[in-house]
Amino acid sequence: PKVRNDIYKNLSLNNGKIFCSGFDRKNLYLEIISKSNPYRQTLEFLDQFSDQSGIIYCFSRKQVDNLCKKLQKDGYSVLPYHAGLSSGERDKNQLSFIKDNTRIIVATIAFGMGIDKPDIRFTLHYDLPKSIESYYQQIGRAGRDGEPAFCRLLFSPADIAKIDFIIKDSDNYQVNRVLLNHLVDYCENSQCRRK
């Protein structure tokens, strides 16, 4: 409702009607597992999706670069994407992924806006996102063709502390902390995540 009201207000829709539909994508399989050995867990996950497209999300540019280099060394078709790359390199890597010349993109949240590749079969969150809204937007890039897609998040309390440290000095710390708490509640929930 908050996002809906913000959109309504920002577009100055004084007498506009609001139409809401569900946003449950039944073709997305949602899974959260405890992060223990993230690189090994990533390799085991990727082995389930040979020759299929996917996105691995990391928290930082450094993490993207390190993970991408390790995966390339292990023979995976993978390229990085983050705001630290030149716009030309970002465009080249994105196009390579869209045209199926590269199977996997390892990215920060900078990747995905405007991406409409229908056959993304998986997303893997190597690190915890900052909010449930970010998480939902990122997993929403998978399975746009309506076919099954798998969304896994590696969850660690250490990631919560890392994000909290980053947002602690922000002007909107309280708001950002509430957003983070919603995601943590989702991750720690023992009931159906889809509900």
Backbone bond lengths (Angstrom), bond angles and torsions (degrees), N, CA, C in turn:
res aa  C-N    CA-C-N  psi(-1)  N-CA   C-N-CA  omega(-1)  CA-C   N-CA-C  phi
1 P - - - 1.473 - - 1.530 113.11 -
2 K 1.345 117.05 -37.49 1.470 119.44 -179.13 1.524 110.58 -62.88
3 V 1.321 116.80 -46.57 1.468 120.76 179.90 1.519 109.71 -63.81
4 R 1.314 116.79 -43.19 1.459 121.95 179.60 1.537 110.14 -59.31
5 N 1.323 116.73 -44.99 1.470 120.64 179.11 1.523 111.95 -66.68
6 D 1.329 116.86 -37.78 1.466 120.15 177.08 1.528 110.96 -61.93
7 I 1.325 116.43 -44.29 1.468 120.83 178.94 1.526 109.79 -61.93
8 Y 1.320 116.06 -46.86 1.462 122.30 -179.29 1.536 109.93 -57.94
9 K 1.316 115.81 -45.01 1.469 121.60 -178.65 1.524 111.09 -68.17
10 N 1.336 117.44 -46.84 1.462 121.48 -176.62 1.522 112.93 -67.26
11 L 1.321 117.16 -27.33 1.465 120.69 177.86 1.533 111.56 -90.35
12 S 1.340 116.84 0.78 1.472 122.63 -179.88 1.527 111.93 53.54
13 L 1.309 115.94 46.62 1.465 121.43 179.66 1.528 109.06 -87.29
14 N 1.306 116.11 75.81 1.462 121.10 -173.87 1.520 113.74 -60.25
15 N 1.305 117.68 -44.84 1.465 120.56 -179.33 1.525 111.64 -118.92
16 G 1.324 116.46 20.78 1.455 120.09 -178.08 1.518 112.17 -72.58
17 K 1.307 114.96 156.23 1.465 120.90 176.60 1.519 108.92 -97.59
18 I 1.300 115.77 146.29 1.457 121.27 178.66 1.525 107.91 -108.42
19 F 1.326 115.51 125.18 1.455 121.47 176.81 1.523 107.68 -112.44
20 C 1.297 116.68 122.64 1.461 121.56 -178.93 1.511 109.74 -114.17
21 S 1.296 115.21 136.99 1.459 120.14 171.60 1.515 106.91 -127.67
22 G 1.293 116.24 166.47 1.454 119.84 179.53 1.509 111.33 -68.58
23 F 1.297 115.61 158.94 1.462 119.20 177.74 1.527 110.89 -122.66
24 D 1.317 115.65 21.12 1.462 120.35 177.49 1.521 108.93 -79.13
25 R 1.314 116.98 115.87 1.467 121.64 178.42 1.527 107.18 -99.22
26 K 1.310 116.36 98.16 1.462 121.79 -173.51 1.530 113.55 -64.93
27 N 1.327 117.58 -17.65 1.462 119.83 178.97 1.528 112.90 -81.78
28 L 1.344 117.09 -6.51 1.460 120.34 178.10 1.523 109.90 -94.77
29 Y 1.323 115.92 121.72 1.457 120.97 175.85 1.523 107.39 -91.02
30 L 1.317 116.44 120.61 1.461 122.02 -175.81 1.524 110.39 -101.05
31 E 1.327 115.65 128.28 1.462 119.56 -179.85 1.521 109.85 -143.39
32 I 1.313 114.95 137.57 1.457 121.58 174.93 1.518 106.99 -125.66
33 I 1.328 115.74 125.65 1.454 119.30 178.89 1.530 109.08 -125.42
34 S 1.300 114.84 154.67 1.455 121.18 -179.99 1.524 109.34 -68.68
35 K 1.321 115.96 130.39 1.459 121.57 179.63 1.525 108.36 -78.69
36 S 1.326 115.78 119.26 1.460 119.63 178.55 1.529 110.45 -121.22
37 N 1.317 116.71 -55.88 1.460 122.81 174.82 1.528 105.28 -130.45
38 P 1.339 117.06 86.25 1.461 119.46 -168.45 1.525 115.21 -59.71
39 Y 1.326 118.09 -35.45 1.466 117.59 -179.44 1.534 110.78 -69.49
40 R 1.321 116.76 -44.41 1.469 119.19 177.19 1.526 110.38 -62.14
41 Q 1.341 116.98 -42.04 1.457 121.12 178.95 1.532 110.97 -62.49
42 T 1.328 116.39 -35.37 1.463 120.94 178.30 1.522 110.34 -67.02
43 L 1.323 117.05 -46.09 1.464 120.04 179.53 1.529 111.70 -60.96
44 E 1.323 116.76 -43.51 1.468 120.63 178.39 1.520 110.78 -62.23
45 F 1.312 116.68 -38.98 1.465 121.54 179.10 1.529 110.10 -66.90
46 L 1.333 117.56 -47.56 1.461 121.24 -177.42 1.517 112.35 -63.41
47 D 1.316 117.15 -31.11 1.463 120.34 -179.76 1.528 112.31 -64.16
48 Q 1.324 116.98 -17.67 1.471 120.64 177.32 1.528 111.75 -80.37
49 F 1.342 117.05 -10.96 1.466 120.62 -172.43 1.526 111.96 -128.10
50 S 1.328 116.86 46.67 1.460 118.91 -178.36 1.527 109.94 -61.07
51 D 1.325 115.23 135.51 1.470 123.81 178.91 1.524 113.51 60.62
52 Q 1.322 117.66 27.04 1.457 120.98 175.80 1.523 109.51 -121.49
53 S 1.322 115.78 153.22 1.457 121.58 -177.12 1.517 112.39 -82.18
54 G 1.341 114.88 144.05 1.454 119.42 177.31 1.512 112.16 -161.42
55 I 1.331 113.98 167.05 1.461 121.61 179.44 1.519 108.75 -124.83
56 I 1.329 115.81 133.52 1.458 121.72 173.10 1.525 106.90 -111.40
57 Y 1.330 115.83 121.28 1.463 120.76 179.73 1.520 110.90 -98.82
58 C 1.339 114.80 131.97 1.458 122.10 176.63 1.523 109.42 -121.73
59 F 1.315 115.56 160.57 1.457 121.63 -176.41 1.525 112.99 -74.36
60 S 1.334 117.30 -37.24 1.469 119.89 -172.74 1.522 111.73 -129.38
61 R 1.326 114.84 161.90 1.467 121.24 176.67 1.528 110.37 -60.89
62 K 1.325 115.43 -42.95 1.469 120.48 -179.26 1.527 110.44 -60.43
63 Q 1.327 116.06 -42.88 1.467 120.25 178.96 1.525 110.28 -63.43
64 V 1.346 116.97 -41.05 1.470 121.23 177.44 1.518 109.69 -58.53
65 D 1.326 117.11 -51.30 1.469 121.08 -177.22 1.527 111.42 -61.62
66 N 1.327 117.29 -45.88 1.470 120.83 -179.06 1.527 111.70 -63.11
67 L 1.330 116.54 -47.45 1.458 119.96 -178.95 1.522 110.95 -65.35
68 C 1.316 116.69 -41.48 1.461 120.81 179.79 1.537 110.87 -60.74
69 K 1.325 117.36 -44.95 1.468 121.15 179.73 1.531 111.23 -62.47
70 K 1.328 116.66 -42.11 1.465 119.87 179.79 1.533 110.72 -64.47
71 L 1.329 116.52 -43.27 1.463 119.98 -179.76 1.527 111.22 -66.87
72 Q 1.323 117.50 -40.16 1.464 120.71 176.52 1.523 110.08 -60.88
73 K 1.327 116.26 -43.71 1.470 121.29 179.50 1.531 110.71 -61.08
74 D 1.339 116.28 -33.45 1.464 120.72 179.00 1.525 113.03 -86.85
75 G 1.337 116.74 9.35 1.460 120.84 171.46 1.514 116.91 91.67
76 Y 1.309 118.00 11.45 1.467 119.94 -179.93 1.527 110.64 -86.00
77 S 1.316 115.51 147.36 1.458 123.05 175.59 1.520 107.81 -83.01
78 V 1.328 116.18 97.52 1.460 120.84 -170.13 1.528 110.79 -147.72
79 L 1.334 115.68 143.23 1.458 122.16 175.42 1.528 109.30 -134.25
80 P 1.351 117.12 155.09 1.465 120.34 178.75 1.530 111.38 -89.42
81 Y 1.326 114.35 160.13 1.469 120.60 173.05 1.524 108.09 -151.29
82 H 1.331 116.04 117.16 1.463 121.14 174.65 1.516 109.15 -162.37
83 A 1.319 116.72 167.60 1.466 122.52 -174.25 1.528 112.89 -67.32
84 G 1.317 118.65 -13.65 1.460 121.25 178.70 1.520 113.60 -79.51
85 L 1.319 117.57 -12.68 1.461 121.56 176.86 1.523 108.72 -83.26
86 S 1.320 116.82 156.06 1.469 119.43 175.84 1.524 108.76 -65.55
87 S 1.321 116.73 155.73 1.472 119.19 -179.66 1.527 110.43 -61.33
88 G 1.337 116.80 -33.88 1.465 120.05 177.73 1.519 112.15 -63.72
89 E 1.340 116.21 -42.91 1.459 119.60 179.55 1.525 111.35 -68.87
90 R 1.339 116.71 -39.20 1.471 119.75 176.32 1.526 110.38 -60.63
91 D 1.339 116.70 -46.31 1.466 120.88 179.89 1.523 111.24 -61.82
92 K 1.339 116.04 -42.80 1.472 120.77 -179.94 1.529 110.91 -63.14
93 N 1.327 117.34 -44.44 1.459 121.13 -179.47 1.523 111.77 -67.18
94 Q 1.335 116.04 -40.86 1.463 120.50 179.05 1.526 110.27 -63.85
95 L 1.323 117.68 -44.12 1.467 121.54 -179.99 1.525 110.95 -64.67
96 S 1.316 117.06 -39.55 1.455 121.14 177.63 1.529 110.98 -60.30
97 F 1.322 116.28 -39.73 1.468 121.95 178.14 1.529 110.64 -68.91
98 I 1.312 117.16 -46.51 1.468 121.14 -178.43 1.527 111.27 -62.86
99 K 1.335 117.23 -36.74 1.470 121.40 -178.37 1.528 112.27 -86.71
100 D 1.336 117.54 8.03 1.462 123.21 178.55 1.525 114.41 65.63
101 N 1.325 117.36 21.57 1.458 120.35 173.15 1.527 110.69 -81.75
102 T 1.328 115.55 -22.60 1.458 123.07 175.28 1.515 107.18 -125.25
103 R 1.315 116.27 134.45 1.461 120.77 -174.78 1.523 113.13 -83.83
104 I 1.334 117.13 -36.52 1.463 120.71 -172.06 1.523 110.15 -130.29
105 I 1.318 115.51 137.32 1.467 121.83 170.67 1.528 107.24 -109.53
106 V 1.334 116.41 128.82 1.464 121.59 171.95 1.519 104.94 -102.51
107 A 1.339 116.81 121.89 1.454 119.41 -166.89 1.518 113.30 -144.37
108 T 1.327 113.51 160.11 1.458 120.69 165.26 1.528 106.49 -90.57
109 I 1.315 115.76 -174.21 1.459 119.18 179.63 1.527 112.25 -64.91
110 A 1.332 118.00 -9.52 1.465 121.50 178.48 1.524 111.19 -63.10
111 F 1.328 117.92 -19.72 1.460 120.96 -176.89 1.519 111.50 -95.06
112 G 1.308 115.35 136.72 1.447 119.08 169.34 1.502 116.08 127.89
113 M 1.328 118.40 -30.97 1.457 118.61 179.51 1.528 108.75 -63.39
114 G 1.319 116.24 123.70 1.457 120.51 -180.00 1.519 113.47 85.56
115 I 1.322 117.86 -2.00 1.462 120.22 177.89 1.530 108.09 -80.46
116 D 1.311 116.24 122.46 1.461 119.60 177.94 1.526 108.85 -129.46
117 K 1.300 115.69 53.23 1.470 121.79 176.37 1.523 106.55 -84.76
118 P 1.321 118.46 112.70 1.469 120.33 -170.38 1.527 115.23 -71.20
119 D 1.343 117.63 -23.94 1.466 119.76 -169.75 1.522 113.91 -104.21
120 I 1.310 118.22 31.81 1.469 120.68 174.72 1.527 106.93 -74.18
121 R 1.323 115.90 116.90 1.467 121.22 -173.20 1.514 113.60 -90.77
122 F 1.347 117.03 -15.35 1.464 117.54 -178.91 1.520 111.23 -156.25
123 T 1.327 114.03 153.61 1.457 122.17 163.41 1.526 106.26 -126.29
124 L 1.307 115.08 142.75 1.460 121.02 175.62 1.517 107.40 -128.61
125 H 1.311 116.48 121.14 1.459 120.96 174.11 1.523 107.67 -93.24
126 Y 1.324 114.47 103.30 1.462 122.20 179.11 1.517 109.54 -69.49
127 D 1.325 115.11 -28.77 1.461 123.20 178.59 1.525 108.66 -131.56
128 L 1.311 115.16 160.47 1.461 122.06 179.47 1.532 110.12 -71.02
129 P 1.340 118.07 131.39 1.479 119.17 172.38 1.525 110.37 -69.92
130 K 1.331 117.11 175.17 1.462 121.31 -177.54 1.526 113.18 -84.21
131 S 1.340 117.10 -19.99 1.465 119.63 -177.14 1.520 110.11 -155.59
132 I 1.318 115.31 161.92 1.459 119.81 178.20 1.527 110.46 -69.50
133 E 1.350 116.64 -28.44 1.472 119.70 176.53 1.526 110.71 -65.37
134 S 1.330 116.71 -42.57 1.466 120.39 177.01 1.520 110.55 -63.26
135 Y 1.310 115.54 -43.97 1.464 120.62 179.61 1.527 110.47 -59.08
136 Y 1.319 116.68 -47.75 1.457 120.66 -177.93 1.530 110.81 -63.19
137 Q 1.315 116.55 -41.36 1.461 120.19 179.02 1.528 110.65 -63.45
138 Q 1.328 116.83 -41.89 1.464 120.25 -177.44 1.525 112.09 -69.97
139 I 1.323 118.46 -43.46 1.468 118.73 179.19 1.526 110.34 -69.52
140 G 1.322 117.00 -23.43 1.458 121.09 179.77 1.512 113.85 -66.80
141 R 1.314 117.53 -8.77 1.468 120.79 177.34 1.524 111.17 -80.88
142 A 1.310 116.68 -11.02 1.471 121.00 179.57 1.524 110.40 -92.67
143 G 1.322 115.14 149.55 1.457 121.26 171.07 1.513 116.12 62.98
144 R 1.303 117.61 31.85 1.471 119.18 -179.47 1.519 112.72 -71.19
145 D 1.321 116.68 -11.08 1.466 119.99 175.15 1.524 111.76 -85.09
146 G 1.329 117.29 1.40 1.461 121.50 179.10 1.521 113.80 86.64
147 E 1.315 116.81 -6.98 1.464 121.01 178.42 1.535 109.03 -81.63
148 P 1.336 116.99 160.86 1.466 119.62 -178.72 1.532 112.66 -59.20
149 A 1.321 115.25 140.63 1.460 122.22 175.72 1.525 107.66 -140.26
150 F 1.322 115.34 151.88 1.459 121.58 -172.27 1.520 109.30 -115.15
151 C 1.322 117.05 129.41 1.463 122.56 -178.62 1.526 108.91 -122.37
152 R 1.318 115.66 109.82 1.465 120.43 -179.04 1.526 109.60 -114.82
153 L 1.321 115.18 139.55 1.458 121.96 175.57 1.517 108.02 -123.18
154 L 1.333 115.96 127.79 1.461 121.33 174.90 1.529 107.37 -88.85
155 F 1.321 116.42 117.03 1.463 121.29 -172.04 1.519 111.37 -108.75
156 S 1.344 114.75 131.12 1.459 120.92 177.61 1.527 109.50 -143.65
157 P 1.323 118.07 135.06 1.464 119.87 174.55 1.532 112.58 -57.21
158 A 1.323 117.34 -27.32 1.467 120.10 178.27 1.531 110.76 -62.67
159 D 1.336 117.02 -32.16 1.461 120.57 177.80 1.526 111.19 -66.90
160 I 1.319 116.73 -35.05 1.469 120.54 178.02 1.527 108.90 -61.74
161 A 1.322 116.21 -46.93 1.473 121.00 -179.98 1.524 110.66 -62.53
162 K 1.331 117.66 -38.74 1.461 121.88 -179.48 1.536 110.51 -64.00
163 I 1.319 116.77 -45.72 1.467 120.16 179.18 1.520 110.28 -67.05
164 D 1.326 116.47 -42.62 1.460 120.12 179.75 1.531 110.71 -59.06
165 F 1.315 117.23 -39.97 1.465 121.61 178.48 1.531 110.57 -62.35
166 I 1.337 116.58 -40.58 1.471 121.58 -178.59 1.531 111.04 -68.45
167 I 1.327 116.76 -43.03 1.474 119.51 -175.35 1.528 113.37 -84.35
168 K 1.327 116.84 -12.18 1.470 121.10 -174.54 1.526 112.70 -55.66
169 D 1.320 117.71 -35.75 1.457 121.30 -178.15 1.532 113.54 -92.73
170 S 1.320 117.41 5.17 1.466 119.66 -178.99 1.525 110.35 -77.90
171 D 1.322 115.21 157.16 1.466 120.69 178.91 1.533 111.66 -65.91
172 N 1.311 116.05 -27.16 1.468 121.28 -176.69 1.523 111.57 -109.18
173 Y 1.321 116.68 40.82 1.465 119.29 -175.04 1.526 112.22 -55.21
174 Q 1.314 118.10 -46.79 1.474 120.40 -176.71 1.519 111.30 -60.56
175 V 1.330 116.75 -44.34 1.474 121.10 179.10 1.524 109.85 -64.35
176 N 1.338 116.25 -46.53 1.468 120.15 -179.52 1.525 111.68 -63.26
177 R 1.323 116.69 -35.34 1.461 120.02 179.84 1.531 110.62 -69.53
178 V 1.332 117.43 -37.91 1.467 121.04 176.37 1.531 109.89 -62.75
179 L 1.337 116.46 -42.95 1.468 120.59 178.60 1.534 110.90 -62.02
180 L 1.325 115.60 -43.17 1.461 120.13 177.42 1.525 110.81 -63.66
181 N 1.319 117.06 -42.51 1.465 120.70 179.27 1.531 112.14 -60.38
182 H 1.336 117.56 -37.58 1.467 120.46 177.57 1.528 110.50 -60.86
183 L 1.326 115.51 -41.70 1.464 118.99 179.49 1.526 110.96 -68.51
184 V 1.308 117.36 -41.49 1.467 120.86 178.64 1.534 109.82 -62.22
185 D 1.335 116.91 -42.33 1.473 120.43 176.66 1.518 110.94 -58.27
186 Y 1.330 115.68 -42.31 1.466 120.95 177.75 1.532 110.72 -61.37
187 C 1.322 116.08 -45.79 1.465 120.73 -178.01 1.527 112.27 -66.23
188 E 1.310 116.73 -36.11 1.467 120.56 -176.60 1.524 112.97 -89.38
189 N 1.301 117.03 -3.86 1.462 122.23 -178.19 1.530 110.44 -65.33
190 S 1.309 116.60 134.75 1.470 120.12 179.26 1.525 111.65 -96.66
191 Q 1.320 117.37 -1.79 1.460 120.87 178.47 1.525 109.73 -93.19
192 C 1.312 116.06 -176.58 1.471 121.12 -179.75 1.530 110.02 -60.33
193 R 1.322 116.90 121.66 1.456 121.09 -179.03 1.527 111.38 -66.72
194 R 1.294 117.27 -32.46 1.460 120.35 -179.66 1.523 110.39 -63.36
195 K 1.329 116.92 -39.64 1.478 120.15 177.07 1.504 109.81 -67.79
